[in-house]
Amino acid sequence: MADDKTLRGPQDASRIALGEDYEVEYWTSKFGVSRERLEQAVKAVGNSADAVERQLRG
């Protein structure tokens, strides 16, 4: 069964999937950052949501 793209949250809340626009929208809203800042954080620490949050808050 295909992913339901109408869902507003991530498929796996522990990982950030930059390839899915709806997930990017969710995470940028959750962290209050731009897409570019989110991408920079993921590049720096990987796609773990906890690690990205620490990077952004740090």
C-alpha positions as CSV (number, residue, x, y, z in Angstrom):
1,M,0.0,0.0,0.0
2,A,1.4,3.4,-0.9
3,D,2.0,6.2,1.6
4,D,-0.9,8.4,2.2
5,K,0.4,11.8,1.2
6,T,-2.5,13.6,2.9
7,L,-1.0,12.7,6.3
8,R,0.6,15.7,7.8
9,G,3.2,14.0,10.0
10,P,6.2,11.9,9.2
11,Q,6.0,8.2,8.5
12,D,8.8,7.6,11.0
13,A,8.9,10.3,13.6
14,S,12.5,9.4,14.5
15,R,13.9,10.2,11.1
16,I,13.7,13.2,8.8
17,A,13.0,12.5,5.1
18,L,14.1,15.5,3.1
19,G,12.8,13.9,-0.1
20,E,9.2,14.2,1.0
21,D,7.7,17.7,0.8
22,Y,5.0,17.0,3.4
23,E,7.6,15.8,5.9
24,V,9.8,18.8,5.2
25,E,6.8,21.0,5.9
26,Y,6.1,19.1,9.1
27,W,9.7,19.4,10.4
28,T,10.2,23.0,9.4
29,S,7.0,23.9,11.2
30,K,7.9,21.8,14.3
31,F,11.4,23.3,14.6
32,G,10.4,26.8,13.4
33,V,13.2,26.9,10.7
34,S,13.5,27.3,7.0
35,R,13.9,24.4,4.6
36,E,17.5,25.5,4.1
37,R,18.3,25.5,7.8
38,L,16.7,22.1,8.2
39,E,18.8,20.7,5.3
40,Q,22.0,22.2,6.8
41,A,21.2,20.5,10.1
42,V,20.5,17.1,8.5
43,K,23.7,17.4,6.5
44,A,25.7,18.2,9.7
45,V,24.3,15.5,12.0
46,G,22.3,13.0,9.9
47,N,18.6,12.4,9.7
48,S,17.8,11.5,13.3
49,A,15.1,13.9,14.5
50,D,16.6,14.1,18.0
51,A,20.1,14.9,16.6
52,V,18.7,17.6,14.3
53,E,16.7,19.1,17.1
54,R,19.8,19.3,19.3
55,Q,21.7,20.9,16.4
56,L,19.1,23.5,15.8
57,R,18.6,24.3,19.5
58,G,22.3,24.3,20.3
